[in-house]
Amino acid sequence: MQSDQKVTLVEDEAALAALCTRLEGVERVALDTEFHNEKSYAARLMAVQLVAGDEVAIVDPLRVRDLEPLATALAGRTVVGHALQSDLKIFADRFGRLPRRAFDTQLAAAFCGYGMAISLGDLVHDVVGIRLRKSQTVSDWSTRPLSALQIDYLVDDVRHLFALQDELTERLERTGRLGWFEDEARSLVDPARYRPDPERLYLRVPGAMRMNRRELGILRELAQLRDTLARERDVPLKYIIPDDVMAGIVSLHPQSRDDLAQLRRLDAGSRKAYGDRIVAAVAAGLALPDAELPKKPARPAGADREAIVSCLAVLVGAIAAEHDLPSGLLVTRSALERVARELPTSVDEVARTLDASTWRASLVAEPLYALLSGNVALTVQGSARGMPRVTRVETGGAEAG
């Protein structure tokens, strides 16, 4: 840490208000959080670390209960952090607002050839030349007062973020990838990224693949109710209705709260608190017209389709290697499975099926379509020289028939 950096502990509303006023005078704020998420719907903040100008501020959410002013102050700033998605999700869930822009040093590092999941410690060591002390990685952040070691750890997590941002930005500019990174980073401050799709909540319940469409209609109503109840009570979904009980309710078709007593893992307190709402959700699912029932989820790919996915993945890996990028940053496995399932018939359709951003589409849409349409084949060249690599070879035209 720079010798002129001061560390401020923010432990009351007046100190928070003063910090928020100071934040209004800066463009960028380094951000990290410590949180617990085992017993709540949205993760509960235990500490918020910030750097603004030459000040490191540690906000204590256990003593400053109302952090709305901080969320408001950050909404007008650029936040800089490492693996920011978890931190930003808390602000989206808890406060319904996000910063104006985000610079994620882990994401920027991926575009600079560091892989998808480099740790902050390794990145700081490589870029800044300082080895962080990570002695508190399993610390209980709910204990108070914070120890000197805990405070040092919290400060370390944000003190070098501006240096990382500046260096990584220079590297991205030199390689012509700053636009790619900025295109990707915009999604970090898109509220839709953190908002569960109510129409797809039911697909997360084990056993959904085996249900018929009517059962899926009931499950969809139950899943939306469970999410609403969990959000209202700020508890995990399983505390409302465990996954196996969800399937049991679908099979039971309860017509009254008393019918729910047949389900061993739905206790009397839960039945009393929201049993009537469960029964109403089941009734709503049973009353859905056939045309409004969910479609059955696509089953796992067959052998031929799985082989297509594997070929597409090899091609994506080769393209990623050409550009010194992690293949997972280009296209996810699930996106390739969509392509193999839907078999798009043009370059534009490939891009739409992948839901690819502009920079991704420019790298992978045309090669993937060429492979799907039989215009290129994949081969390994260079093995005799000890430098093997996957290469695309034109076949001379699309397959016949």
N, C-alpha and C positions, 0 to 999 in steps of 0.2 A: 504494500500500500504506500502511496505517496506520503511523505512526511507531513505535508500540509493538509491531508485529508482528515477531517474530524468525524467521529462516530457519535451519532445522536440516538438515544433510546426514546422512542415515542410511546408514552405510557398513559396519556390522558387526552381528552378531547381538545384541550387548548393547544397542546403540543402538536396534535394532528392538524388542527386548523392552521397553525403557523407553517407547518411543513407544506400543506397544500398551497398556501400563498407563495411559498418559495418555488414550488413546482411550476407555477404559472410563468415564471421567468426563464424557463429552460425549454429547449426543443426536444432533447432526448433524456430518457430516464432508464438507467439500468434496473432490472427487476428480477427478483427470484422470490419464491415462496417456500415455506415448509408447511405441510398440511397432513391431516389424518383423514382417511376416507373409509375406514372400516365400519363405522356405525352411523353413517349419514348418507342421504341421497346425493347431496352435493358435498364435495370435500370441504372440511372445516379448516380454516386458516389457523395456523399456530404462530407463524411469523411471516412478515413481509419485509424483504430487504430491498432497499433502493439506493441508487447513487444519482445525485443531481448536482452538477457542478463539482465542487470539491468536498461535498458532504456525503457520508454514508449514513443513511437513516434506517433504523430497525424498528418497525412498527409492531407493537404487541397486541394482537387481536383479542387476547384473553383479558386485557385491561381496557382496551379501547373497543367497545362492542360495536359501535356504529362506524363502519368503514365506507359508507356511501360517499362522504366528501373526498376520500382518496380515489375511489372509482371515478368520480366526476372529474377530478384533477387529471388523472391519467388518460381520460377519454380524449383530451386535446393534445396528447404528446406522442412521440415515437418511443416505444419501449424496446429495450435491447435485453435479450436474455438467451439462455441456453436451453434447448428443448422446451420452448415456450408453450406448447399446446396445453399441457396440464395446468400451467399457471393461468393462462387466458381462459380456459374452460371454467375455472373457479369464478372469475370475474363475470363471465357470461351467465353462469348458473346463479350466482349469489346476487349480482347487481344489475344484470340485464344490459350491461354496456361494456364496450371494449375500447382499447386505445385506437387512435387514428391510424397509426402504422406500427409495424413490428419488424424488428431485425433479429432473426433467430440465428445465433452463431453456429449451432449444430447443423441447421439447414444450409447456411452459407458454406460451412466446411465441407458438406457433401458435394456441393458444386465445385469445390476446390480440390477434390480427389481424396478426401479423408474417410470416405465410407459413410454409411447412414447413421451410425450410432456412436461416434466418438464422444468420450466423456469430456466434461469441462476440464478436469484435471489434466488429461492428456493433451487437450487442445491448448490450454494455457502454457503447458510445458514446452510444446513444440513451437508455438507462435511467439510467446512472450519470454520464454526461457526461465520460468519460475515454476517450482514444484509446489502445488498446494498441499496443505495438511488436511487430510480427509479423516480425521480421528472421530468425527461425530456422525458418520453416515447412518448409524442405526440409533441415533439419539432419540429419547422421548421428548418431543418438543412441547408437550403439554405441561411439563414440570416448570415450576417457578420458585425462586428467581432463576433466570438463565445464568449459567456458569460462564466464567471467562473463556473457557474453551469453546463453549457453544457460540458465544458472541464472535470469537475469532473465526469460527467456521462460517457463520452467517456473512461476515464481512468478506471473507475470501470468495464466497460464491458470486459476488457482484463487483468486486473491486477492479477486476481486469476486463470487464465486458466491453468497455469503450475501446480499449486497446485492441481487443479482438475484432470488434466491428470495423475499426479503421483499417487494420491490416487486411482483413478478409475482403473488404470493399475494394481495396487496391488490387488484390489478386483477381477478383471477379472482373474488374474493369480491364485488366491486362489480358485476360483470357476471353473477353467478349461475352461473359456469362452474367453480367450484372442484371441485364434485362430478364434473363431466365429466372434468376433468383427473385427479383422483385415481383415477377408474375406469380411465382409460387407463394411468396410471403404475403401477398394480398389476401390469400384465403385464410391466413391465420387470424385476421381481424374481421372476418365475415361471420356474423352471428349465426348464420345457417349451419356453419360447420359444427357448432356445439349444441344444436337443437335436435333432439331425437325425432325421427320421422314417425308420427303416431300410427301411420298406416303399415309400418314394418316392425313395430315392437314385438308383435306376436311371433315373428320368425326367429327371435332369439330364444324362444322357449324350447327346451329339448322335447323331442317327440312330435314337433309340428310337421315334419316331413312325412309322418305316417298317418296324418289325419286327412279325412275327406273335406270337401269344401264347406259343408255345413259346420263341421267341427272347427274348421279354421275360422269361420265367421264368429262363432262363440268365443274362440280363443282370442281373436282380435279385440272384441269388446272387453274381455277380461284383462288383456294386456294393457289397454288404454286406461282402464279403471285402476289397475295396480300402479301404473306410473303416476297417475294423478294423486292417488292416496299417499304414495311414497314421497312425492314432492311436497304435498301439504304437510306431512308429518316429519319431513326431513330425515327419513330412515332408508336403509337399503331396500330394494325391491323384495328381497327374500324375507324381510321382516313383516311384510304385508301378506304375501301369499308365496310360499316356496314354489319353485318350478314344478316339482312333482305333484303338488296339490293343484296347480293350474290344470294339468292334464286330467287329474281326478275330477275336478269340477266340470270340465267339458264332458266327461263320460257320464257323470251323475245327473246332469240336467236338473239341478235343484229348483223346486217351485216355491220353497219357503226357507226362511232362516233355519228352521229346525232340521230340514234335510241336510244341512251342512254339518250337523253333528256326526254324520257317518264318516267324515274325513278326519282321520286321527290327528293330523298335524295342523289343523286349523282350530285353535283353542277357543274357549268360550268367550274370552274377552274380544277376540277378533270377530267372532260371529255376531256379538252384540254391537260392536262398534260400526261394522260396515257389511254385515251379512245381507241386509236388505239391498244394498247397492250391488253386491255380487249377484244376487238373484235377479235383479233388474238387468244387469249386463248379460246374463245368460238368456233372459227373455228377449232382449234386443237382438242377440245373435240368432236365436231361433226364428225371429220374425223377419229377418232380412230376406228380400226377394232373391231368387236364385241368381238373377243377373248382377246383384250387388255383392255376392259372396266372393271372398278372395280366391284368386287362382292358386292351384297347388304349386308349391315351390318346385323349381326345376330339380330333378334328381341328379345325383353325382354323375359326371360324365362317364359314358361307356368307354371301352378300350380304344376305339378309333378316335373318339373326341379327346380322350386323355393324351393320346399320342400327338394330336394336333396342338394341344396346349403346350406339350413339352417342346415341340418344334418351334412354336412361337417364342417360348421362353429362351431357347437357345439363341434365336435371332436377336431378341432384346438384349441378352447378355453380351452378344458380340458388338452390338451398337453401343452399349454402355462402355465396353472395354475400349472401343475406338475413341470415345470422348472422355475417358477416365472418370466415369460416373458410376455410382452404384446402380445396379439394374433395378433394384426396388424403388429408386427415385424416378425411374422412367415409367415403368408400368408395374402394377401389382399383379399377383397371381390371379386374384379374383377378376380383374379386368380382362386378362387373357382368357379366362374361362368364359366370360361373356362373349368375347369375340368368337371362340370356338363353338359356342352354343348358337349364336345368331348368324354367323358366317356372313358378314357385311359384304356388299357387292360393289363397293367403290372406296376410294381413298377417303372421301368425306364421311362415308358411313363408318369406316374404321375409326376415324377420329371421334365421331359422335358416340360410338359404342364404348370406346375407351373413356369417354368424358374427359378428353385430353385438353389440357391448356395449350396455348399457341405454341410454346417452345417444344412441348412434348410431341405434339402433332407433327411439327416440322421434322423431328428426328425419326419417328417410328411409324407414322401412319402409312406412308407410301411403301416402305420396305415390308411391313406386315401384309399389306394388300398384295404386293407382288408375290410373296410367299404363298398366301392363300389361293391366289389365282393361278399358280403354277408357272409364273414368269421367272422365278429364281429358285435355285436349290441351295442347300447348305452343304459345305464340304470343309474338311480340315486340311489346311495347307501349311507347309513349313516344317513338318515333323522331321524330315530328313536332315534339316539344318539345326534341329534342336529348338526351334522357335514355332511350335504349332499354334495356329489360331483358326477360329471359325471364319470362313469366307463365303460371301454370296456369289453364286455363279449363275449367269443368265442361261435360261433353258431354251431360248429361241421362240417362246410363245406360250400362251396359256394351254392348259390341258384340253384335249378334244373330248366332245361329248359330255 
